[in-house]
Amino acid sequence: MKAVVIRRFGGPEVLEVADLPVPEPGPGEVRIRVAAATVNPTDIGLRSGAYGAVPLPAIPGMELAGTVDAVGAGVTTCHAGDRVMAIVQPRRPEGGAQAELVVVPADSVAPIPSGASLTEAATLPMNGLTVRRALDLLQLPAGATLAITGAAGAVGGYAIQLGKVEGLRIVADAAPADVALVRGLGADIVVARGQAVAAAIRAAVPGGVDALLDAAVQGAAVLPAVRDGGQIAAVRRFEGGSERGIRIHQVGVTDYLRNHAALAALGQLAGAGRLTLRVTATFPPEQVGEAHRRLQAGGVRGRMLIVF
Ligand SMILES: NC(=O)c1ccc[n+]([C@@H]2O[C@H](COP(=O)([O-])OP(=O)(O)OC[C@H]3O[C@@H](n4cnc5c(N)ncnc54)[C@H](OP(=O)(O)O)[C@@H]3O)[C@@H](O)[C@H]2O)c1
């Protein structure tokens, strides 16, 4: 079977397509014939070696959608032929999502949202579960105010929409070209993105927001936006200390790799039109390097996917 493979760390040129043995599902596992797998910022970290010790060769990719091809002993939650989406841990020896056939624990799999294509569905598991994890850590009551940086991105977009589902007031940052996008996703207040984002959020919410999800990885620069005793959800390692009793949560989607209930709930919300699945381009595996180059260049709105 065909898979995207990294045999050494480096630029997009190290991405290859290889023919690998077909993986077999063990007890509690599901094999999926992959229709599409997304390209995310984390793939760039894996490829470049920035994420450190990953066993090589590695298969990148953290989320996919496709058709169940075989199930291992004891699996009752899905059956051959089901159209499913899944989150995948690419650092494991078996590798990640960008392969024709991928074996994952059954808990990492849920039905695709009704009305969604497999390509659209593949954009939901990893970034949707990241936001679910962040909101579960923040435990904000309805009516609280959540600011989101990087709001036009994949994490940011789901954060706006899941935040609204939970009754939060959302302050989102945006470049001028993205204002209509983030408003359309449901942001209540939109402020200019960039170095002055914390001051802009403070100007809009004078007491400071209850919490901030930092999908643009601004780090300590966003602290002034948060009220005394508020919270920050950091999606990369938070550099610098805190202040004024602000709690910093490190969000790791790997904590939800086997949260079937959360993944299924995301699928229901997307099927009900509460989460928008954004696809911008698809590539054959042989052109995965081009997807990496475009993602690294910035400005991509909606996910790029490898289609098998
Ligand atoms: N910890 C975890 O488990 C976990 C899980 C998922 C994602 N993540 C991380 O979360 C981050 C966001 O992921 P994503 O998939 O949402 O990425 P994305 O789709 O590329 O979105 C990032 C957004 O932030 C914007 N941005 C970049 N630099 C900015 C800056 N200096 N000021 C304001 N906005 C800026 C980008 O705009 P431009 O495109 O114009 O640059 C884009 O709109 C990534 O660092 C990713 O690795 C972590």
The ligand as an SDF file (V2000), in Angstrom:
LIG
                    3D

 48 52  0  0  0  0  0  0  0  0999 V2000
   -1.1520   20.9950   21.1320 N   0  0  0  0  0  0  0  0  0  0  0  0
   -1.9160   20.3480   20.2880 C   0  0  0  0  0  0  0  0  0  0  0  0
   -2.3610   19.2320   20.5730 O   0  0  0  0  0  0  0  0  0  0  0  0
   -2.2340   20.9960   18.9680 C   0  0  0  0  0  0  0  0  0  0  0  0
   -3.2460   20.4350   18.1670 C   0  0  0  0  0  0  0  0  0  0  0  0
   -3.5710   21.0930   16.9830 C   0  0  0  0  0  0  0  0  0  0  0  0
   -2.8780   22.2380   16.5910 C   0  0  0  0  0  0  0  0  0  0  0  0
   -1.8760   22.7040   17.3730 N   0  0  0  0  0  0  0  0  0  0  0  0
   -1.1440   23.9180   17.0190 C   0  0  0  0  0  0  0  0  0  0  0  0
   -2.0870   24.9700   16.9440 O   0  0  0  0  0  0  0  0  0  0  0  0
   -1.6060   25.9750   16.0600 C   0  0  0  0  0  0  0  0  0  0  0  0
   -2.7170   26.3570   15.0940 C   0  0  0  0  0  0  0  0  0  0  0  0
   -2.9770   25.2580   14.2440 O   0  0  0  0  0  0  0  0  0  0  0  0
   -3.9430   25.4370   13.0000 P   0  0  0  0  0  0  0  0  0  0  0  0
   -4.0710   24.1230   12.3640 O   0  0  0  0  0  0  0  0  0  0  0  0
   -5.1670   26.1830   13.3930 O   0  0  0  0  0  0  0  0  0  0  0  0
   -3.0530   26.3630   12.0560 O   0  0  0  0  0  0  0  0  0  0  0  0
   -3.5710   27.2770   10.8750 P   0  0  0  0  0  0  0  0  0  0  0  0
   -4.8020   26.6960   10.2710 O   0  0  0  0  0  0  0  0  0  0  0  0
   -2.3870   27.5570   10.0230 O   0  0  0  0  0  0  0  0  0  0  0  0
   -4.0360   28.6070   11.6200 O   0  0  0  0  0  0  0  0  0  0  0  0
   -3.1580   29.4450   12.2860 C   0  0  0  0  0  0  0  0  0  0  0  0
   -3.7180   30.8360   12.1720 C   0  0  0  0  0  0  0  0  0  0  0  0
   -2.9040   31.7370   12.9300 O   0  0  0  0  0  0  0  0  0  0  0  0
   -2.5640   32.8140   12.0980 C   0  0  0  0  0  0  0  0  0  0  0  0
   -1.3150   33.3970   12.5290 N   0  0  0  0  0  0  0  0  0  0  0  0
   -0.0580   32.9450   12.3340 C   0  0  0  0  0  0  0  0  0  0  0  0
    0.8210   33.7710   12.8990 N   0  0  0  0  0  0  0  0  0  0  0  0
    0.1060   34.7630   13.4460 C   0  0  0  0  0  0  0  0  0  0  0  0
    0.4460   35.9240   14.1670 C   0  0  0  0  0  0  0  0  0  0  0  0
    1.7120   36.2130   14.4350 N   0  0  0  0  0  0  0  0  0  0  0  0
   -0.5610   36.7170   14.5900 N   0  0  0  0  0  0  0  0  0  0  0  0
   -1.8320   36.4140   14.3370 C   0  0  0  0  0  0  0  0  0  0  0  0
   -2.2220   35.3420   13.6450 N   0  0  0  0  0  0  0  0  0  0  0  0
   -1.2570   34.5290   13.2050 C   0  0  0  0  0  0  0  0  0  0  0  0
   -2.4820   32.2180   10.7200 C   0  0  0  0  0  0  0  0  0  0  0  0
   -2.5200   33.2230    9.7360 O   0  0  0  0  0  0  0  0  0  0  0  0
   -1.5940   33.1220    8.4040 P   0  0  0  0  0  0  0  0  0  0  0  0
   -2.0250   31.8750    7.7140 O   0  0  0  0  0  0  0  0  0  0  0  0
   -1.9690   34.3640    7.6840 O   0  0  0  0  0  0  0  0  0  0  0  0
   -0.1850   33.0600    8.8810 O   0  0  0  0  0  0  0  0  0  0  0  0
   -3.7090   31.3190   10.7340 C   0  0  0  0  0  0  0  0  0  0  0  0
   -4.8780   32.0650   10.4910 O   0  0  0  0  0  0  0  0  0  0  0  0
   -0.3790   25.3740   15.3790 C   0  0  0  0  0  0  0  0  0  0  0  0
    0.7690   25.8740   16.0300 O   0  0  0  0  0  0  0  0  0  0  0  0
   -0.5220   23.9010   15.6460 C   0  0  0  0  0  0  0  0  0  0  0  0
    0.7070   23.2160   15.6240 O   0  0  0  0  0  0  0  0  0  0  0  0
   -1.5430   22.1140   18.5620 C   0  0  0  0  0  0  0  0  0  0  0  0
  1  2  1  0
  2  3  2  0
  2  4  1  0
  4  5  1  0
  4 48  2  0
  5  6  2  0
  6  7  1  0
  7  8  2  0
  8  9  1  0
  8 48  1  0
  9 10  1  0
  9 46  1  0
 10 11  1  0
 11 12  1  0
 11 44  1  0
 12 13  1  0
 13 14  1  0
 14 15  2  0
 14 16  1  0
 14 17  1  0
 17 18  1  0
 18 19  2  0
 18 20  1  0
 18 21  1  0
 21 22  1  0
 22 23  1  0
 23 24  1  0
 23 42  1  0
 24 25  1  0
 25 26  1  0
 25 36  1  0
 26 27  1  0
 26 35  1  0
 27 28  2  0
 28 29  1  0
 29 30  1  0
 29 35  2  0
 30 31  1  0
 30 32  2  0
 32 33  1  0
 33 34  2  0
 34 35  1  0
 36 37  1  0
 36 42  1  0
 37 38  1  0
 38 39  2  0
 38 40  1  0
 38 41  1  0
 42 43  1  0
 44 45  1  0
 44 46  1  0
 46 47  1  0
M  CHG  2   8   1  16  -1
M  END
$$$$
